[in-house]
């Protein structure tokens, strides 16, 4: 099994930045793509970003493209999500997740799919206006 530990959330003003981390224990990310979903109160989960080990591909949703940057440190078995120019609509709980497909081409679709095998516990991001 893979245990995911997400951290780095917090309260920030509009226009501010945060960096989320997702550290894996029990295994490595080698067999997975790793991504981030977020869920705002009363809304469905939204896949915002993904990074692949298989083909190096990266995915960003339209809502975060140009503001967020995903990266990984294989030595630390950690994936990062750098979030800049944060807006109140970015508020939500952010979850890191492993995707067994290993690529990001279809990341974000059907969050309830078993293809998203492991989920972190979530970290709260709140952007004040």
Buried (B, 14 or more C-beta within 10 A) or exposed (E): EBEBBBBBBEEBEEEBEBBBBBBBEEBEBEEBBBBBBBBBEEEEBBBBBBBBBEEEBBBBBEEBEEBBBBEBEEEEBBBBBBBBEBBEEBBBBBBBBBBEBBBBEBBBEEBEEEBBBBBBEBBEBBBEE
